[in-house]
Amino acid sequence: MFDRILPYGKRWSFPKQKSSRHRRSDNLGYRLKLEVLEERTTPSVFLVRNLQPDGGTTPDSWPRNFTEVDGTIYFTATTDQFGKELWRTDGTSAGTRLVVDLAPGRASALPEPLLSIGNTLYFAATHPSYGRELWRTTGTAASTQLVRDIHRRGNGFIRLLTTFGGNIYFVANDGSHGAELWKTDGTHGGTQLVRDLVPGSDSGQILETALVGGSYFYFSLWHESRGFELWKTDGTSAGTVMLRNFGTGPLSAQNIAHLTNVNGTLYFSAVTNEHGRELWKSDGSSAGTVLVRDILSGPGSSIPNPGPGINMANYQGTLFFPANNGGSGVELFKSDGTSSGTVLVKDIRAGYESSHPRDLLVHNERLFFVIEESSHRGRLWTSQGSESTTYSVPRLGSFPYHPQRLNFSPISDRWLFVETADGHFLTDGAAIIAMLRDLESPHRLDRIASQPVPTPHGQIFFLGRHADLGTELWGAKFLESEYISVQHLVRDVRPGSDSGFLNLGHLGMRDQFPGLFHGGTLFFAANDGTQGVELWAADLWAPRIVSITPPSPGVYHAGDVLEFTVRFDERVFVRGQGEKPRLPLRIGAETRYAEYVSGSRTDALVFRYTVRAADADSDGITFEPGEIDLGDYRIQDGAGHDAAFLGLEAETAGILVNATGPRILIVHAPGYPYYPQYYRQGNTLTFSVQFDEPVIVSGTPRLALMVGGIRRWANYQSGSGTDTLSFSYVVQPDDHAPEGIVLQAPIYLHGGSILAASDHRPAALGFAAPLTNHLRIDQVPPTVVRVLGPAPGQYGSGTQLFLQVVFDEPVQVVNSGSAVPQLGLSVGTQARVAHYHSQIDPNTLQFVYTVASTDLGSLRVVGLLHLPAGASIQDAGNNTAVTTFEERTFSAVVLDGVRPVIQAVVPPPNNRYTTGQRLTFRVQFSEDVAITGPSRPFLNVRIGSAIRRASFARMVNARTMEFIYTITASDRDTDGIQILSPLQVPHFTFIHDLAGNSAILTFTPPDTRRVLVN
């Protein structure tokens, strides 16, 4: 076994190591010999974890939906214990775990689709308490949160669409509006209906979307009665508008299709009765949504209907698409957006025969597409936009024509990978560079079963079908100089002719590799024939160092620490016991070692060296990464590949050790470092730099400041001839650094010099920068970013409603006496104000409004904050908040402070009633009412001299109560009964409207003089 590192050019590999520090007298020691090696790293293919170790009802867990978020791989899997839930993996068995069991037990949350934004994963999932709604997670059960319960009584039926303008746009059903367009910024308050596209509970279907520029995205909508419509949205309700209706038709017809952006103009195909399917365009206005050209004049269609491979492409600002002008068959056309500029590029199969161009792809400054050469053969063509530059790719034969499968795909910025009947090739469109040759068998692969996965190191990986091996994982490396390529089986996951990937077809694999490539590792689902379909990985190469970060330039003295961070292209593990790995440093004429201290299981290892009193280097230390000393350890990835260097450089010339020139002892910043101080335009920040001896200054040296991400300069002012120099900076109008500025080392001479006053020795300019985050520049007033209202519902008189006003930065309320900020409201046509109540977080103020007895209507925030004299809303820099913002109507928040009244009491018909007959009375209210409590109301009726009680019988409707009294033998009234006001309600029983307002029970009795008894 090798016990040394063997370099190849600037490439370093790490074979197995033995500790040899006890053999320092060896002539070689750990100095390295040059030996040319081939690239010998073999991909390691392994089962990451069997998620169904006991088999269960089925041995398969079916990992799928692989999605990378901030370096973590998420996927879905199905187990008997948890059902189908969300999992995560770092490529190790221990690091593969369930994120959260949203549907507890064997029930399934069915988390899909998965969408990655920043460090957060968004997904739709089913929860027993919420139904199917939108969720978010950063990888732990605690961080997995419901974004919003959109449909509170059922499923939101979330269907993710796209990200646009920092938000996620999706289709959801809240139970009131049907399936409509929603958006979210990931918060509950920021999740809202964009617009009710089909008013009411009815729904349409969004079929296609296209991003056009940075301000809008377009989509097509189908509704059974309205037909097909083209819409655009900017994310607001007012900015979501229909551009054109293209008439009715079955959903399967999909009248609007092929949405394509060409330099800010939307092109698409659409069907009309007058023209058939033709080319249209839109500039975002109804008037600008027009037919480009009726290529096949009349009601016939020139453009093929939507289907596999039928697409349009933007090539250098011109639209290319398949079309039929009636004389050439279906051929390649192009358009500049004008009728005259919409023309045939080339009649590839002359006459009425069609070449059926499909799978248009722009790559390497060329347009590629596949044509049908005959009913069973296809050929790859390329074009640079004109008839003369449109031709079949040279030296590339025809191949089986499979309209359902792409026959070529990009694998780098230049090359396309092409599958033909004669083999598999690499081409840039001008020539064939390499043919894939099978080194494992005298027989070539039957076919490539998936699009190749390209890697940064000139290799590709794919699923290939072989007669003797089945469908397995293969790799290839193209050797451009030799015009060939080598191909090898990575691993026969399921030994023999059975396929490790054969049973994955129902996952929708088709031509896509059924997994994910990240950080040098392929993650995928496979079946080895014994453990079912489980999570596998292929570690494709040894980890390689991508950068080394040395200490900051400066002068370091005894006791100072030099820290080096070595960053790899994937996670590495430092394994072993005993003497740790070390990085050799050349300090002056001596070799020193920075010892490994931390970083195992990450992609960055930290090495440190503590400067000794005897160390000295006045022209910069040197660092040779090829001479790493592994000691008793190995540096490997999760698959056991030893790490390798790849020709690294680290800039260390500015790192001086015990240099003899003047050195900086300390740099003082203005103010006290733990108390924030705010500055505005024209204010001066002064810094003092103290050396260990007097210095002489020439020119204008300066200090670098980072002010809100912008570099500024504090210029030298005074101090030459002393040991302390003064630098100052004047705050500019556009400066903004609310989190504090950053002072950066070293001093920049800027053409000047700083020398020792005694003998003109150059001063060391590095220093330890003081804490400066207390120096804050904030000249931007806070603004309102959103207003959150009460939950939807009806609210009655006296109810307190709380509204939250969210600002774009932390704010505070400054008030004197009883003066407090007020939030402008309106209820119906009445102006109202909500008063400041409390601060619920640094950015959010809460206001309260009490429903008045005259309020009736929906709640609207008018977009204005009132700041009475003595009241103010300010940020930490004392900037007063902007008091105007966008209006917000809470149409589902209805204020009803008006008490219901009795409008009429309807007596029995005029007649004479006898014993046993019923007297029926109906009490009609001004609005819908309800009865709550243990008892029911009753109506007092005077019959003769006696008071009788008519009992509550039923609610005739939401506004009408019915009361009944049955006449007894003792009842007698010859001049008419009397109905007595008010309506009677027993204790703890109430009559109120839907907003909770108690009804007024007095009324004017009706005329009952002709209602006689016995």
Stockholm file with secondary structure:
# STOCKHOLM 1.0

chainA/1-1014         MFDRILPYGKRWSFPKQKSSRHRRSDNLGYRLKLEVLEERTTPSVFLVRNLQPDGGTTPDSWPRNFTEVDGTIYFTATTDQFGKELWRTDGTSAGTRLVVDLAPGRASALPEPLLSIGNTLYFAATHPSYGRELWRTTGTAASTQLVRDIHRRGNGFIRLLTTFGGNIYFVANDGSHGAELWKTDGTHGGTQLVRDLVPGSDSGQILETALVGGSYFYFSLWHESRGFELWKTDGTSAGTVMLRNFGTGPLSAQNIAHLTNVNGTLYFSAVTNEHGRELWKSDGSSAGTVLVRDILSGPGSSIPNPGPGINMANYQGTLFFPANNGGSGVELFKSDGTSSGTVLVKDIRAGYESSHPRDLLVHNERLFFVIEESSHRGRLWTSQGSESTTYSVPRLGSFPYHPQRLNFSPISDRWLFVETADGHFLTDGAAIIAMLRDLESPHRLDRIASQPVPTPHGQIFFLGRHADLGTELWGAKFLESEYISVQHLVRDVRPGSDSGFLNLGHLGMRDQFPGLFHGGTLFFAANDGTQGVELWAADLWAPRIVSITPPSPGVYHAGDVLEFTVRFDERVFVRGQGEKPRLPLRIGAETRYAEYVSGSRTDALVFRYTVRAADADSDGITFEPGEIDLGDYRIQDGAGHDAAFLGLEAETAGILVNATGPRILIVHAPGYPYYPQYYRQGNTLTFSVQFDEPVIVSGTPRLALMVGGIRRWANYQSGSGTDTLSFSYVVQPDDHAPEGIVLQAPIYLHGGSILAASDHRPAALGFAAPLTNHLRIDQVPPTVVRVLGPAPGQYGSGTQLFLQVVFDEPVQVVNSGSAVPQLGLSVGTQARVAHYHSQIDPNTLQFVYTVASTDLGSLRVVGLLHLPAGASIQDAGNNTAVTTFEERTFSAVVLDGVRPVIQAVVPPPNNRYTTGQRLTFRVQFSEDVAITGPSRPFLNVRIGSAIRRASFARMVNARTMEFIYTITASDRDTDGIQILSPLQVPHFTFIHDLAGNSAILTFTPPDTRRVLVN
#=GR chainA/1-1014 SS CCCSCEEETTEEECCCCCCCGGGTTSSSTTCCCCCCCCCCCCCEEEEEECSCTTCCSSSCCCCEEEEEETTEEEEEEEETTTEEEEEEESSSSTTCEEEECSSCTTCCCCCCSEEEETTEEEEEEEETTTEEEEEEESSSTTTCEEEECSSTTSCCCCEEEEEETTEEEEEEECSSSCEEEEEESSSSTTCEEEECSSCTTCCCEEEEEEEETTTEEEEEEEETTTEEEEEEESSSSTTCEEEEECCCCCGGGCSSEEEEEETTEEEEEEEETTTEEEEEEECSSSTTCEEEECSSCSSSCSSCCSCTTCCCEEETTEEEEEEECSSSCEEEEEECSSSTTCEEEECSSCTTCCCCCEEEEEETTEEEEEEESSSSEEEEEEESSSSTTCEECTTCCCEECCTTSCCEEECSSSCEEEEETTEEEEECSSSEEEEEEESSCSSCCSEECSCCEECTTSEEEEEEEETTTEEEEEEEEEEGGGTEEEEEEEECSSCSSSCSSGGGGGGTCTTSCSEEEETTEEEEEEECSSSCEEEEEEECSCCBEEEEECCCSEEECTTCEEEEEEEEEEEEEEEESSSCCEEEEEETTEEEEEEEEECTTEEEEEEEEECCTTCCBSSCCEECGGGCBCTTEEEECTTCCBCBCBSCCCCCTTEEESCSSCCEEEEECSSCTTSCEEECTTCEEEEEEEESSCEEEESCCEEEEEETTEEEEEEEEECTTSSEEEEEEECCTTCCBTTCCEEEEEEECTTCEEEETTTCCBCCCCCCCCCCTTEEECCSCCCEEEEECCCSEEEETTCEEEEEEEESSCCEEEECTTCCCEEEEEETTEEEEEEEEEEEETTEEEEEEECCTTCEEEEEEEEEEECCTTEEEECTTCCBCCCBCCCEEEEEEEEECCCCBEEEEECCCSEEECTTCEEEEEEEESSCEEEESSSCCEEEEEETTEEEEEEEEEEEETTEEEEEEECCTTCCBSSCCEECSSCBCCTTCEEEETTCCBCBCCCCCCCCTTEEEC
#=GC SS_cons          CCCSCEEETTEEECCCCCCCGGGTTSSSTTCCCCCCCCCCCCCEEEEEECSCTTCCSSSCCCCEEEEEETTEEEEEEEETTTEEEEEEESSSSTTCEEEECSSCTTCCCCCCSEEEETTEEEEEEEETTTEEEEEEESSSTTTCEEEECSSTTSCCCCEEEEEETTEEEEEEECSSSCEEEEEESSSSTTCEEEECSSCTTCCCEEEEEEEETTTEEEEEEEETTTEEEEEEESSSSTTCEEEEECCCCCGGGCSSEEEEEETTEEEEEEEETTTEEEEEEECSSSTTCEEEECSSCSSSCSSCCSCTTCCCEEETTEEEEEEECSSSCEEEEEECSSSTTCEEEECSSCTTCCCCCEEEEEETTEEEEEEESSSSEEEEEEESSSSTTCEECTTCCCEECCTTSCCEEECSSSCEEEEETTEEEEECSSSEEEEEEESSCSSCCSEECSCCEECTTSEEEEEEEETTTEEEEEEEEEEGGGTEEEEEEEECSSCSSSCSSGGGGGGTCTTSCSEEEETTEEEEEEECSSSCEEEEEEECSCCBEEEEECCCSEEECTTCEEEEEEEEEEEEEEEESSSCCEEEEEETTEEEEEEEEECTTEEEEEEEEECCTTCCBSSCCEECGGGCBCTTEEEECTTCCBCBCBSCCCCCTTEEESCSSCCEEEEECSSCTTSCEEECTTCEEEEEEEESSCEEEESCCEEEEEETTEEEEEEEEECTTSSEEEEEEECCTTCCBTTCCEEEEEEECTTCEEEETTTCCBCCCCCCCCCCTTEEECCSCCCEEEEECCCSEEEETTCEEEEEEEESSCCEEEECTTCCCEEEEEETTEEEEEEEEEEEETTEEEEEEECCTTCEEEEEEEEEEECCTTEEEECTTCCBCCCBCCCEEEEEEEEECCCCBEEEEECCCSEEECTTCEEEEEEEESSCEEEESSSCCEEEEEETTEEEEEEEEEEEETTEEEEEEECCTTCCBSSCCEECSSCBCCTTCEEEETTCCBCBCCCCCCCCTTEEEC
//
